[in-house]
């Protein structure tokens, strides 16, 4: 959805979760896809990435061995 504006970080996270659900992409891939489609530098949306979305990105990266694995609790 090109040009989509978000009122808050929660709305952005829900949008990214929707992309992940529909496409099977990782959360990081979905964020980068959004940036690419909307001609936005990923650094410019860092303030829209809330704590929950950051955690999902970190888990994806650990699963793909891009970050060192660490103990985590399923909540």
NORQUIHU-V296670 format. One record per backbone hydrogen bond with DSSP energy under -1.0 kcal/mol. CO is the residue of the C=O (numbers start at 1). NH is the residue of the N-H. If there is no record, write none. Layout:
# NORQUIHU-V296670
((CO:NH) (CO:NH))
This chain:
# NORQUIHU-V296670
((1:4) (8:12) (9:13) (10:14) (11:15) (12:16) (13:17) (14:18) (15:19) (16:20) (17:21) (18:22) (19:23) (20:24) (26:30) (27:31) (28:32) (29:33) (30:34) (31:35) (32:36) (33:37) (34:38) (35:40) (36:39) (41:44) (42:45) (45:48) (50:54) (51:55) (52:56) (53:57) (54:58) (55:59) (56:60) (57:61) (58:62) (59:63) (60:64) (61:66) (62:65))
